[in-house]
Amino acid sequence: MTLSLTLACLWAVTASAIGMLPGRIHWPAAYGLIAVGIPLLGYVTWENGPVWGIVALAAGVSVLRWPALYFGRWLSRLWHARRGRR
């Protein structure tokens, strides 16, 4: 297993451990996981190719589903606001 996949697995274990902590810690920890996960996702993609990058992205989104949902809603509002102005 490559270093990037090992680090991605460690990220997933850390995210699972954070999920067992009290709820007030989840959002600050999610910001930290996102900050570490984005460069790690690039590293996984660079070292193992786009298929493993997509697998890592899917795993990250499944762990951080609420931040991903809120980001999708924000993008949708932004898209519809821009289309409504024209």
Buried (B, 14 or more C-beta within 10 A) or exposed (E): EEEBBEBBEEBBEBBEEBEEEEEEEBEEBBEEBBEBBEEBBEBBBEBBEEEBBEBBBEBBBEBBEEBBEEEEEEEEEEEEEEEEEE
